[in-house]
């Protein structure tokens, strides 16, 4: 016969009653005789299972008495919750008692172990245990609703546990640690079999606001998961990690809205409470749940989860104080969750900030390295360009100084030598000018300030012109300069910037001639493929190492072991060539081996012919422009003005010099010259030229502009403002006379 109690019995009892139960356990063991053992002792506080001190540890007296016999086991435990009251549990479940024996390492005799049910010692010990418990418990007035003094003690203990949970929340930012310790403490305090936190996960982002009806009656697609758990004993099945969907819960009307309003739900017996929901009863019975107490955890007006206390195996009458206590715990856990979310957000912002700082630091480091590299390149450029400029300047200054030194002694410096010196000065001056122009042009190309002036021309004529201009150099160096033209003369028309293309071919052929020894050969090969013209320059020169090819088209990069060889390349020649090729949308390739010569292959696509083309000189006004021999020079630089005046005066032109543009329009109308040369440095130069072209008396006067540099785009804009042609500084005398003499002349009437 088994006792008339559930496998696990719990009651809040006065301390006097608990002492009577301890004495009853000892007496029963002594009266029963051999084969029966009784163990009585104290247990350490077990509210916090983790080792070491914790704010959740409570100094509660925990005592036990264990009765062991072949036919009956009974475990009495009491935890003091106030000076005069104990939370008492009486357990008959064999699994729970075996676990208790193992944990306390109690020396239970083998004969006291129940081997088989039929080997029980008879009904006498079970009857005595049942009658004794009924007598002790019925003699005490304690019931499930405790007396006022017990209520006060219970309330004080609840406040103590709440304070400990709050302190843990304040001391730690680790949400998992807070929830784990809180669940364990609350499970021990409420004396429940299992306490879990059930966390919701929604496919929809949020719940319906409080006070509003859901927009759809269709069950929401949601699921939950048990994320934290504390159990009285391993005998109680674990629910940790269990996931359930809303199929069963959807049968409970408005359960979400009820929890969102903060309601704490107490179910004393699930079989009676959920009698109409077979699904829900089956789900709870699967995990041994007979009674439950549920408090919501609401975070930012959303149902984050549920704090659920489970009483297994038998019903339980939940007290109002227990409901309030669990509800308060749920509220404080919600605070801990919000705190953790805020901390996580701060950490994310901190990590993002640190990441941005690292990225910004890397950017600054890269910028610094780029600036240092730019400074290094600038230093290299200055060193290299100083050599480029110093070499011709040394010759110019030295020879001109010699001429000045012996100017008064013509017998010491024969005319032939003087002429040689002057030619050398002129040649080095042109070389210096070309070098400066190349640097300026390269800078304009790299900054995107240069536009193409495309026009249709004969490739054969271009090739003949380039070969003819370099034939003298080839003959002087005893090099065979050949043209391999593979295009029919009737199909040699091509549209591109003829001037730029001439510059490309001249640079490549010059380079080939300079690095080809005597008796060598340089070939310019030209053919067409579809809408492309291919220009190939092949030489039998010294060749280039493969390691040097990547820097071949960079400005002022030394290619070769000889600095002299570097100087002769022109410093920016190949870099400028590459930029001009790419300006046409083409590309340039090089093949070379040391001692085997070099092949440069340039591919230029056919360009579109602009709607209106106007060259600097060739496209003049359609009508023949009257031109007399008088010229007005508007220039504020005395040296430039003197040079122009002397050159044109020697050529039998009448030259008038104006030092500024003040009253220039009136002077031009009065003198009516055939040509005006004006410096582009004047701020109002376009206003003056526009006024000249708008005047009926002098609208046919030709206007030349002096400029240090002028891109194709700039020239196209100026040509619409009354400028007929331009001359670049420094002035070249031959070019100046050629441009002036090319103006159509007609006698004045």
QUIBEL-V198857 format. One record per backbone hydrogen bond with DSSP energy under -0.5 kcal/mol. CO is the residue of the C=O (numbers start at 0). NH is the residue of the N-H. Records with the same first field share a line. If there is no record, write none. Layout:
CO: NH / NH
This chain:
2: 4
6: 91 / 92
8: 89
10: 12 / 87
12: 85
13: 17
14: 18
15: 19
16: 20
17: 21
18: 22
19: 23
20: 24
21: 25
22: 26
23: 27
24: 28
25: 29
26: 30
27: 31
28: 32
32: 35
36: 67
38: 65
40: 63
42: 61
53: 56
57: 59
60: 79
61: 42
62: 77
63: 40
64: 75
65: 38 / 67
66: 73
67: 36
71: 68
73: 66
74: 90
75: 64
76: 88
77: 62 / 79
78: 86
81: 84
83: 14
84: 80 / 81
85: 12 / 87
86: 78
87: 10
88: 76
89: 8
90: 74
92: 96
93: 97
94: 98
95: 99
96: 100
97: 101
98: 102
99: 103
100: 104 / 105
105: 107
108: 111
109: 112
112: 114
115: 118
116: 119
121: 125
122: 126
123: 127
124: 128
125: 129
126: 130
127: 131
128: 132
129: 133
130: 134
131: 135
132: 136
133: 137
134: 138
135: 139
143: 145
146: 149 / 150
147: 151
148: 152
149: 153
150: 154
151: 155
152: 156
153: 157
154: 158
155: 159
156: 160
157: 161
158: 162
159: 163
160: 164
161: 165
162: 166
163: 167
164: 168
165: 169
166: 170
167: 171
172: 174
173: 177
174: 178
175: 179
176: 180
177: 181
178: 182
179: 183
180: 184
181: 185
182: 186
183: 187
184: 188
185: 189
186: 190 / 191
192: 231
193: 309
194: 229
195: 197 / 307
196: 198 / 226 / 227
197: 305
198: 224
200: 222
208: 211
219: 221
220: 202
221: 245
222: 200
223: 243
224: 198 / 226
225: 240
227: 196
229: 194
232: 235
238: 241
241: 225
243: 223
244: 247
245: 249
247: 250
248: 251
250: 252
251: 254
253: 257
254: 258
255: 259
256: 260
257: 262
258: 261
262: 264
263: 265
264: 266 / 293
265: 267
266: 291
267: 315
268: 271 / 272
269: 273
271: 274
273: 276
275: 277
276: 280
277: 281
278: 282
279: 283
280: 284
281: 285
282: 286
283: 286 / 288
284: 287
287: 312
289: 269
290: 310
291: 266
292: 308
293: 264
294: 306
295: 297
296: 298 / 303 / 304
298: 301
301: 298 / 303
303: 199
304: 296
305: 197 / 307
306: 294
307: 195
308: 292
309: 192 / 193 / 311
310: 289 / 290
311: 313
315: 317
318: 322
319: 323
320: 324
321: 325
322: 326
323: 327
324: 328
325: 329
326: 330
327: 331
328: 332
329: 333
330: 334
331: 335
332: 336
333: 337
334: 338
335: 339
336: 340
337: 341
338: 342
339: 343
340: 344
341: 345
342: 346
343: 347
344: 348
345: 349
346: 350
347: 351
348: 352
349: 353
350: 354
351: 355
352: 356
353: 357
354: 358
355: 359
356: 360
357: 361
358: 362
359: 363
360: 364
361: 365
362: 366
363: 367
364: 368
365: 369
366: 370
367: 371
368: 372
369: 373
370: 374
371: 375
372: 376
373: 377
374: 378
375: 379
376: 380
377: 381
378: 382
379: 383
380: 384
381: 385
382: 386
383: 387
384: 388
385: 389
386: 390
387: 391
388: 392
389: 393
390: 394
391: 395
392: 396
393: 397
394: 398
395: 399
396: 400
397: 401
398: 402
399: 403
400: 404
401: 405
403: 406
405: 408
408: 411 / 412
413: 417
414: 418
415: 419
416: 420
417: 421
418: 422
419: 423
420: 424
421: 425
422: 426
423: 427
424: 428
425: 429
426: 430
427: 431
428: 432
429: 433
430: 434
431: 435
432: 436
433: 437
434: 438
435: 439
436: 440
437: 441
438: 442
439: 443
440: 444
441: 445
442: 446
443: 448 / 449
444: 447
451: 453
454: 495
456: 458 / 493
457: 461
458: 462
459: 463
460: 464
461: 465
462: 466
463: 467
464: 468
465: 469
466: 470
467: 470 / 471
469: 473
470: 474
471: 475
472: 476
473: 478
474: 477
477: 518
478: 480
479: 481 / 521
481: 523
482: 484
483: 485 / 525
487: 490
488: 491
491: 458
493: 456 / 495
494: 606
495: 454 / 497
496: 500
497: 501
498: 502
499: 503
500: 504
501: 505
502: 506
503: 507
504: 508
505: 509
506: 510
507: 511
508: 512
509: 513
510: 514
512: 515
514: 516 / 541
516: 519
519: 479
520: 539
521: 481
522: 524 / 537
523: 483
524: 535
525: 485
526: 533
528: 531
530: 605
531: 528
532: 534 / 603
533: 526 / 535
534: 601
535: 524 / 537
536: 599
537: 522
538: 597
540: 596
541: 594
544: 547 / 548
545: 548
547: 550
548: 551
550: 553
553: 556
557: 559
560: 562
561: 565
562: 566
563: 567
564: 568
565: 568 / 570
566: 569
569: 571
570: 555
571: 575
572: 576
573: 577
574: 578
575: 579
576: 580
577: 581
578: 582
579: 583
580: 583 / 585
581: 584
586: 602
588: 600
590: 598
592: 595 / 596
596: 592
597: 538
598: 590 / 600
599: 536 / 601
600: 588
601: 534 / 603
602: 586
603: 532
617: 619
626: 745
628: 653
629: 673 / 674
630: 632 / 655
631: 633 / 676
632: 634 / 657
633: 678
635: 637
636: 640
637: 641
638: 642
639: 643
640: 644
641: 645
642: 646
643: 647
644: 648
645: 649
646: 650
647: 652
648: 651
652: 654
653: 630
655: 632 / 657
657: 634
660: 663
662: 666
663: 667
664: 668
665: 669
666: 670
667: 671
673: 701
674: 631
675: 677 / 703
676: 633
677: 705
678: 681
681: 684
683: 687
684: 688
685: 689
686: 690
687: 691
688: 692
689: 693
690: 694
691: 694
694: 698
697: 700
701: 675
702: 723 / 724
703: 677
704: 726
705: 679
706: 728
710: 714
711: 715
712: 716
713: 717
714: 718
716: 719
717: 720 / 722
718: 721
724: 704
726: 706
730: 732
731: 735
732: 736
733: 737
734: 738
735: 739
736: 740
737: 741
739: 742
745: 626
